[in-house]
Amino acid sequence: MRQCRLAGLSRSGLYYEPRGESELNLKLMRLLDEQYTKTPFFGVPKMTQSLRDQGYLVNPKRVRRLLRQMGLEAIYPKPRLSVPAPGHRIYPYRLRNVVITQPNQVWSSDITYIRLRAGFIYLVAVMDWFSRYVLSWEISTSLDAGFCCSALDRALRQGHPEIFNTDQGAQFTSDAFTSRLEAENILISMDGRGRALDNVFVERLWRTVKYEDVYLKDYSDPPDAVRNLGPYFRFYNRQRPHQALAYQTPEAVYRGLGTKARMPLRGSFS
């Protein structure tokens, strides 16, 4: 386990074996991931048509299964955005009309699919809303809660938010995850049903990571993903100017080193 921590790799990543999807399905998943990054509001019918337009004779049932396997869901108002595990507690959305004025006021977390040459992994990150600073990240070969808890633990070693916002996915509603937040007296906030933009900043982060690193480098396996994601997130935090931060870096704003004022944010986008 110590070797995993030193390498920045989770245990599930260490014991990685390529997922058992066919070569065709992996190709379809790569195309779906690229289309989702461009148009995250496309549902199953439009995703199906997109593949058909590229010459793949697929039906909606197959596309729906692959999207679920990837953990992708269209971003638009609908009855249910994410499904908690049975028996898991759901917390209220606490950011409506909240003005966010400083770092460590609100953190959020989300999971995305990362393609590999012969399989795929999942990536979770914890972000500070005010500064867009990525406090921690982890990868995993499965959608269990463990790698999310590991990312949370690493983030809490850097700071302590007042509010932590997530969607209602089973990883974030699990007792293992919520109990860590409650033990630190952090208010838990969860996106409401039918709300498309409650976690918009992390969604934008995924788009940036994929276009600027994942798609360009085409990771071969989890260790290769770690070798590339580590430097990329350091670049994102420390060197990449952010338009919404008046072209300052996330780290400069998070640590109060910026020279320009950062405008307050509102926690509701509806």
N, C-alpha and C positions, 0 to 999 in steps of 0.2 A: 504494500500500500504506500510506503514511503517513496518507493521508486516512481509510482504513479504520480504522486504529488510533485516530485521534483521535475518530472517530465511534463507536467500540466495536463495529464491524461487521466480520465476516469477509469475505474476498473473494468467497466463494460467496454470501454474503448480498447483497453489492453487485450481483452479476450475476443476482439472483434473477428467475426467471420462474415463474408459477404452474405447479404440477405438472399432468401430463396426465390426471388422473382425471376421470371424468364428474361432473356436478353431483350425481347420485344417490349415487355412491360417496363423494364428499366429505361429503354429508349423513350417510351411514352411518358414515363414519369419525368424524365429530363425536359421533354417538350412542355409538359403541363407546368412544371416549375417555372420555366422561362415565361410562359404565357401568364401565369399567375403573378409573377413579378411585374410584368407590364400592365396587366389588367386584373387586379385583385378582386374586382367587383363581378367578374364572370362567374356564373353558376355552372352547374353540370351541363345544361343544354348548350351553352355557348362554348364551353370547353370541349365538348364532344364535336361540335361543328368545326372548331379550330383544328382539331386533329384530322377530321375528315377532309378539310381543305388542304391539308398537307399530304393526303393520300393514304391515311390510315383508316381502315374500315372498322371502326369501333362503335359499340353501343353505349348508351348512357349508364347502364349498370356497371360496365367495366370501368368507365371513367370515374363514377362515384366511388367505387371500391379503391381505386388507386389514389384518389384525392384523400380519402379517409386514412389510407395507409401512410400517406405523406403528412397527415395532420393539417391539411389545407382546407379552408372553408371560405367561401365568398364573403367579402366585406361589404355588406349592405344591410339596412334595417330589415329584420325578419323576426319571426316569433322566438327563435332560440339561436344564440350565437355559438354557444359551447355547452357541452353536457358534463355536469359533475358526476362523480361516481355515486352510486346509491348510498344514502346514509351520510354523505359528506355535508357539512354545514355551509350554507351560502351567506356571505356577508353583504351588507348594503353598499351601494356606490356612494362614496363619501366626497367626491370632488366636484359635485354640481355647484357652480357659482363660487367655488373656492379660488381665491387669487393666490397664485404661486409666486413668491417674491424672493426666494433664496434657495441655495443648495440644501439638500437633506430635508427638505420639506415634504417632497413626494418622490418616491421611487416606484418603478414598475418593472415587470418582468413578462417575458413572452418566449415562445418556442417557435423555431422554424425548421424546415426540412433543408438539408444540405446534401446535394448529390455528390456521389463519388464515381469513379470510372466504372466500377463493377458493383455498385450497391449504393447505400445511402446511410446517413446518420442524422441526428437531431442536434440542434444548437439552441441553448438557452442563454439569455443575457439579463443582467440587472442594470437598469439605467436610472440615473438621476434626471428627473423631468426638467428642472430649471436650466441645467447646464448641458444636457444631453450626454453627460459623461458616462461611459460604460464602466461600472464598478467591478463587474466580474462576468465570466462566461464559462460554460462547460459544454462538452459534447457527450452524446450517448448513442448507443445503437437501438435503444428502446425508449418508449414514452412512459417510463416509470417515474416516480417522484424523486428518486435518489439523486439524479444529477441536478435537479432543480434545487434540492436542499443543499447540495454541495456549493452551488453558485451563490445561494443566499448566505451561507456561512462565510464564504470568502468576502462577500460584499460587506457584511456586518463588521468585519475586521477593519474596514476603512471608515465607517461612519454609522449613523443611526437616524433613520428617517422618522418623521412624524406619522406619515401615511404610506402604506405599501399597496399599490394597485395591480391587479391581475385580471385575467378573464376567469370564467367559471370552469375551466378545465380540471380534470380529475387530479392532475399533478399539483395544482395550486390550492384546490379545496381539500387535499389530503390532510389528515391530522399531523403527519410528519412535518408538513410545510407550515401550516397555520400555527401549530404549537410553538414553533421557533419564533414567530413574530409576536405571539401573545406573551411569551416569556420575556421579551424585550420591551413590552408595553407599547408596541407599535400598532396603530389603528389599521385594520385590514379593510381594504376597499376592493370591490369586485364589479366589473363591468355589468351593467344592467342588460337584460334581455332586449334584443332589438336595437342596441346601441352600437353603431358601426365604428365610431371614432374615439372611444374611451381610452384606447391604448395606442393612439396614432403615432406617437413618437418612436416607439419600438418598431412598429410596422415600417416606418420610414428608414429606420436603421437597417432592417433586413434588406430592403431594396438597395441601399447603398453598399452593404457588404457583398451582396451577390454580384452587382454590376462591376464593382471596383476590385474584387478579388476572386470570388468563387468561380465565376464564369470565365475569367481571364486565365486562371491557373489550372482548372480542372483537376481537383485533388484526387489522388489515387487511392488513399486509404485513411483511416482515422489519424495515425501519426503524422501523415502528410498534411492533413487538415489542421492539426495542432501547430505544426511548424509554420504554417502560413497565417492562420488566424491570429496567433499571438502577435507577430509583428504588425499585422494589419490593425488590430485594435489599439496597439500603441501609437501607430500613425494616426488613426482616427481621433484618439484622445488628445495627442500632444502636438500634431503638426497640421492636421487638416482643418483649414478655416471653415467655419459654419456660418452660412448666410443668416440664419435666424439668431445667431449670437453676435451680430454686427461684425462678422468675419473674424471673430476670435476663436480660439480652440476650446473644446469642451473642458479640458483640464484647467486652462487659465480661468475660465468662469467658475468652475467647481471649487477651485482653491483660492478664489478671490484675487487672482493675479492679473485679471483683465484690466485694460485701461479705459474701456468704454462701458457705459451703463447698459445693463440688460433689462429689457422691458418685462414687466410682470406678465404672467400667464394666467389664463382662466382654465379651470379644470374641466369645464363642460364645453363641448363643441356642437351641441345640438341647437 
